[in-house]
Amino acid sequence: MRQVTIYTTRHCPYCVSAKRLLSSKGVVPIEIDVEQSAEALAQMLQRSGRRTVPQIFVNDMHVGGFDDLARLDQKAELDRLLRA
């Protein structure tokens, strides 16, 4: 199983949905709360080029946000990506 990192905030419903979807796949992501650290926010911006949360990475590959993650799951590509 690949390492999954998710940049989140505490009050983000899309973050909750992304974590729920990953959990349904047996994935426990590394969660980084960007509200708690300016350094974490800067890291997320540098890695993703985006300011919105969640931002999801599988290993070093940027997946995008929750909509992108859900789209991969609907196309039956998420399982392959997580296990490749």
Sequence and secondary structure as in RCSB ss.txt:
>XXXX:A:sequence
MRQVTIYTTRHCPYCVSAKRLLSSKGVVPIEIDVEQSAEALAQMLQRSGRRTVPQIFVNDMHVGGFDDLARLDQK
AELDRLLRA
>XXXX:A:secstr
   EEEEE TT HHHHHHHHHHHHTT   EEEETTS HHHHHHHHHHHS  SS EEEETTEEEESHHHHHHHHHT
T HHHHHH 
